[in-house]
Amino acid sequence: MDIRRFSELAAAHGARRERWPEPERALYDRCAAAPEALGVLADAERIDAFLDDWHAQVDDAALVARIVATTAKAP
């Protein structure tokens, strides 16, 4: 088992298998039940939950307008 690669993928894509790239799901299937992988997935799940619940607060309409104007000018 390549726990280092498994950890990298969990950090990048999260704990849920469906978020992993299709070619990497075989690694998920082989490793997910291993004790080391369970810890990795538990950490990734906590981060997933935080990110899934997070919502950006945009209160400054002028800031939004500046950002939109800047990106509209980009080549």
KOLLUM-450055 format. One record per atom (N, C-alpha, C): y, x, z; atom name; residue number from 0; chain; residue in three letters. Coordinates in steps of 0.02 Angstrom, whole numbers, padded with zeros to 5 digits. Atoms other than C-alpha are relative to their C-alpha. Layout:
NODE      v      u      w atomo num cadena residuo
NODE      Y      X      Z    CA NUM      A     ALA
...
//
This chain:
NODE      v      u      w atomo num cadena residuo
NODE -00059  00043  00000     N   0      A     MET
NODE  00000  00000  00000    CA   0      A     MET
NODE  00062  00045  00000     C   0      A     MET
NODE -00062 -00038  00003     N   1      A     ASP
NODE  00172  00064 -00041    CA   1      A     ASP
NODE  00053 -00038  00040     C   1      A     ASP
NODE -00045  00036 -00044     N   2      A     ILE
NODE  00270  00000  00109    CA   2      A     ILE
NODE  00073  00017 -00013     C   2      A     ILE
NODE -00070 -00019  00015     N   3      A     ARG
NODE  00425  00098  00059    CA   3      A     ARG
NODE  00026 -00043 -00058     C   3      A     ARG
NODE -00022  00040  00057     N   4      A     ARG
NODE  00434  00009 -00109    CA   4      A     ARG
NODE  00005 -00074  00020     C   4      A     ARG
NODE -00002  00069 -00024     N   5      A     PHE
NODE  00393 -00157 -00026    CA   5      A     PHE
NODE  00064 -00012  00040     C   5      A     PHE
NODE -00061  00006 -00041     N   6      A     SER
NODE  00536 -00128  00098    CA   6      A     SER
NODE  00062 -00002 -00044     C   6      A     SER
NODE -00057  00000  00046     N   7      A     GLU
NODE  00657 -00087 -00043    CA   7      A     GLU
NODE  00008 -00067 -00035     C   7      A     GLU
NODE -00003  00064  00036     N   8      A     LEU
NODE  00612 -00245 -00137    CA   8      A     LEU
NODE  00019 -00057  00047     C   8      A     LEU
NODE -00018  00052 -00049     N   9      A     ALA
NODE  00624 -00353  00020    CA   9      A     ALA
NODE  00075  00005  00016     C   9      A     ALA
NODE -00071 -00009 -00013     N  10      A     ALA
NODE  00796 -00279  00055    CA  10      A     ALA
NODE  00042 -00026 -00058     C  10      A     ALA
NODE -00038  00020  00059     N  11      A     ALA
NODE  00853 -00315 -00122    CA  11      A     ALA
NODE -00007 -00074 -00017     C  11      A     ALA
NODE  00014  00068  00025     N  12      A     HIS
NODE  00772 -00485 -00152    CA  12      A     HIS
NODE -00016 -00050  00055     C  12      A     HIS
NODE  00012  00046 -00055     N  13      A     GLY
NODE  00735 -00558  00019    CA  13      A     GLY
NODE -00073 -00010  00015     C  13      A     GLY
NODE  00067  00011 -00026     N  14      A     ALA
NODE  00582 -00625  00105    CA  14      A     ALA
NODE -00041 -00049 -00042     C  14      A     ALA
NODE  00037  00051  00038     N  15      A     ARG
NODE  00538 -00766 -00013    CA  15      A     ARG
NODE -00025  00027 -00066     C  15      A     ARG
NODE  00033 -00027  00060     N  16      A     ARG
NODE  00416 -00721 -00150    CA  16      A     ARG
NODE  00034 -00022 -00064     C  16      A     ARG
NODE -00029  00026  00062     N  17      A     GLU
NODE  00501 -00831 -00280    CA  17      A     GLU
NODE  00066  00035 -00019     C  17      A     GLU
NODE -00062 -00037  00015     N  18      A     ARG
NODE  00659 -00725 -00267    CA  18      A     ARG
NODE -00014  00070 -00028     C  18      A     ARG
NODE  00019 -00066  00025     N  19      A     TRP
NODE  00565 -00567 -00315    CA  19      A     TRP
NODE -00009 -00002 -00076     C  19      A     TRP
NODE  00012 -00002  00072     N  20      A     PRO
NODE  00558 -00512 -00498    CA  20      A     PRO
NODE -00075 -00011 -00014     C  20      A     PRO
NODE  00069  00017  00017     N  21      A     GLU
NODE  00399 -00575 -00581    CA  21      A     GLU
NODE -00046  00062  00001     C  21      A     GLU
NODE  00046 -00058  00001     N  22      A     PRO
NODE  00327 -00399 -00611    CA  22      A     PRO
NODE -00015  00028  00070     C  22      A     PRO
NODE  00009 -00027 -00067     N  23      A     GLU
NODE  00345 -00357 -00425    CA  23      A     GLU
NODE -00038 -00047  00046     C  23      A     GLU
NODE  00034  00048 -00044     N  24      A     ARG
NODE  00259 -00512 -00357    CA  24      A     ARG
NODE -00072  00019  00016     C  24      A     ARG
NODE  00068 -00023 -00015     N  25      A     ALA
NODE  00088 -00431 -00369    CA  25      A     ALA
NODE  00001  00045  00062     C  25      A     ALA
NODE -00008 -00042 -00060     N  26      A     LEU
NODE  00148 -00302 -00242    CA  26      A     LEU
NODE  00010 -00044  00061     C  26      A     LEU
NODE -00012  00047 -00055     N  27      A     TYR
NODE  00211 -00444 -00133    CA  27      A     TYR
NODE -00067 -00030  00022     C  27      A     TYR
NODE  00064  00032 -00015     N  28      A     ASP
NODE  00041 -00529 -00144    CA  28      A     ASP
NODE -00048  00048  00035     C  28      A     ASP
NODE  00045 -00050 -00031     N  29      A     ARG
NODE -00052 -00369 -00099    CA  29      A     ARG
NODE  00022  00020  00070     C  29      A     ARG
NODE -00026 -00031 -00061     N  30      A     CYS
NODE  00060 -00318  00045    CA  30      A     CYS
NODE  00024 -00049  00054     C  30      A     CYS
NODE -00037  00044 -00045     N  31      A     ALA
NODE  00139 -00471  00126    CA  31      A     ALA
NODE -00036 -00014  00066     C  31      A     ALA
NODE  00035  00016 -00062     N  32      A     ALA
NODE  00002 -00500  00255    CA  32      A     ALA
NODE -00013  00061  00044     C  32      A     ALA
NODE  00011 -00061 -00039     N  33      A     ALA
NODE -00006 -00319  00315    CA  33      A     ALA
NODE  00049  00001  00059     C  33      A     ALA
NODE -00043 -00001 -00059     N  34      A     PRO
NODE  00065 -00291  00490    CA  34      A     PRO
NODE  00069  00032 -00012     C  34      A     PRO
NODE -00065 -00032  00014     N  35      A     GLU
NODE  00202 -00171  00429    CA  35      A     GLU
NODE  00043 -00045 -00043     C  35      A     GLU
NODE -00037  00043  00046     N  36      A     ALA
NODE  00251 -00291  00291    CA  36      A     ALA
NODE  00026 -00062  00036     C  36      A     ALA
NODE -00022  00059 -00037     N  37      A     LEU
NODE  00263 -00437  00412    CA  37      A     LEU
NODE  00066  00014  00036     C  37      A     LEU
NODE -00063 -00019 -00032     N  38      A     GLY
NODE  00399 -00344  00507    CA  38      A     GLY
NODE  00057  00005 -00050     C  38      A     GLY
NODE -00050 -00005  00053     N  39      A     VAL
NODE  00491 -00305  00347    CA  39      A     VAL
NODE  00022 -00069 -00022     C  39      A     VAL
NODE -00016  00067  00022     N  40      A     LEU
NODE  00482 -00486  00292    CA  40      A     LEU
NODE  00039 -00039  00054     C  40      A     LEU
NODE -00037  00033 -00054     N  41      A     ALA
NODE  00542 -00547  00463    CA  41      A     ALA
NODE  00073  00021  00000     C  41      A     ALA
NODE -00069 -00024  00004     N  42      A     ASP
NODE  00696 -00437  00449    CA  42      A     ASP
NODE  00035 -00030 -00061     C  42      A     ASP
NODE -00030  00027  00061     N  43      A     ALA
NODE  00727 -00494  00270    CA  43      A     ALA
NODE  00013 -00075  00007     C  43      A     ALA
NODE -00010  00072 -00011     N  44      A     GLU
NODE  00707 -00676  00323    CA  44      A     GLU
NODE  00062 -00014  00042     C  44      A     GLU
NODE -00061  00009 -00041     N  45      A     ARG
NODE  00842 -00658  00456    CA  45      A     ARG
NODE  00062  00011 -00042     C  45      A     ARG
NODE -00057 -00013  00044     N  46      A     ILE
NODE  00960 -00583  00327    CA  46      A     ILE
NODE  00008 -00057 -00050     C  46      A     ILE
NODE -00002  00057  00047     N  47      A     ASP
NODE  00914 -00720  00202    CA  47      A     ASP
NODE  00034 -00060  00032     C  47      A     ASP
NODE -00028  00059 -00035     N  48      A     ALA
NODE  00955 -00855  00330    CA  48      A     ALA
NODE  00075  00008  00010     C  48      A     ALA
NODE -00071 -00013 -00009     N  49      A     PHE
NODE  01123 -00775  00369    CA  49      A     PHE
NODE  00038 -00010 -00065     C  49      A     PHE
NODE -00034  00004  00064     N  50      A     LEU
NODE  01170 -00758  00186    CA  50      A     LEU
NODE -00002 -00071 -00029     C  50      A     LEU
NODE  00005  00068  00025     N  51      A     ASP
NODE  01107 -00932  00141    CA  51      A     ASP
NODE  00048 -00047  00035     C  51      A     ASP
NODE -00045  00043 -00038     N  52      A     ASP
NODE  01216 -01008  00277    CA  52      A     ASP
NODE  00073  00019 -00006     C  52      A     ASP
NODE -00068 -00025  00004     N  53      A     TRP
NODE  01371 -00905  00239    CA  53      A     TRP
NODE  00038 -00032 -00057     C  53      A     TRP
NODE -00043  00029  00051     N  54      A     HIS
NODE  01513 -00986  00144    CA  54      A     HIS
NODE  00067  00036  00003     C  54      A     HIS
NODE -00064 -00035  00003     N  55      A     ALA
NODE  01666 -00893  00087    CA  55      A     ALA
NODE  00057 -00049  00016     C  55      A     ALA
NODE -00058  00040 -00017     N  56      A     GLN
NODE  01829 -00958  00156    CA  56      A     GLN
NODE  00057  00022 -00045     C  56      A     GLN
NODE -00057 -00016  00044     N  57      A     VAL
NODE  01966 -00964  00025    CA  57      A     VAL
NODE  00056 -00047  00018     C  57      A     VAL
NODE -00056  00041 -00023     N  58      A     ASP
NODE  02126 -01025  00103    CA  58      A     ASP
NODE  00065  00018 -00036     C  58      A     ASP
NODE -00061 -00025  00030     N  59      A     ASP
NODE  02252 -00928  00000    CA  59      A     ASP
NODE  00000 -00014 -00075     C  59      A     ASP
NODE -00002  00019  00071     N  60      A     ALA
NODE  02285 -01014 -00166    CA  60      A     ALA
NODE  00034  00053 -00042     C  60      A     ALA
NODE -00035 -00052  00037     N  61      A     ALA
NODE  02403 -00875 -00219    CA  61      A     ALA
NODE -00047  00059 -00013     C  61      A     ALA
NODE  00048 -00053  00009     N  62      A     LEU
NODE  02267 -00745 -00191    CA  62      A     LEU
NODE -00051 -00018 -00054     C  62      A     LEU
NODE  00048  00023  00051     N  63      A     VAL
NODE  02144 -00846 -00294    CA  63      A     VAL
NODE  00032  00004 -00069     C  63      A     VAL
NODE -00035 -00001  00064     N  64      A     ALA
NODE  02272 -00862 -00433    CA  64      A     ALA
NODE  00008  00072 -00026     C  64      A     ALA
NODE -00006 -00070  00020     N  65      A     ARG
NODE  02301 -00672 -00433    CA  65      A     ARG
NODE -00066  00028 -00023     C  65      A     ARG
NODE  00066 -00024  00019     N  66      A     ILE
NODE  02116 -00636 -00441    CA  66      A     ILE
NODE -00020 -00028 -00068     C  66      A     ILE
NODE  00016  00031  00064     N  67      A     VAL
NODE  02090 -00758 -00583    CA  67      A     VAL
NODE  00041  00030 -00056     C  67      A     VAL
NODE -00044 -00029  00050     N  68      A     ALA
NODE  02239 -00689 -00677    CA  68      A     ALA
NODE -00021  00071 -00017     C  68      A     ALA
NODE  00021 -00068  00011     N  69      A     THR
NODE  02177 -00511 -00656    CA  69      A     THR
NODE -00065  00002 -00040     C  69      A     THR
NODE  00063  00000  00036     N  70      A     THR
NODE  02001 -00550 -00715    CA  70      A     THR
NODE  00008 -00027 -00070     C  70      A     THR
NODE -00011  00028  00067     N  71      A     ALA
NODE  02067 -00649 -00863    CA  71      A     ALA
NODE  00028  00054 -00046     C  71      A     ALA
NODE -00030 -00053  00039     N  72      A     LYS
NODE  02160 -00492 -00921    CA  72      A     LYS
NODE -00049  00056 -00015     C  72      A     LYS
NODE  00048 -00055  00009     N  73      A     ALA
NODE  02008 -00378 -00908    CA  73      A     ALA
NODE -00030 -00003 -00070     C  73      A     ALA
NODE  00027 -00002  00068     N  74      A     PRO
NODE  01938 -00319 -01076    CA  74      A     PRO
NODE -00069 -00028 -00005     C  74      A     PRO
//
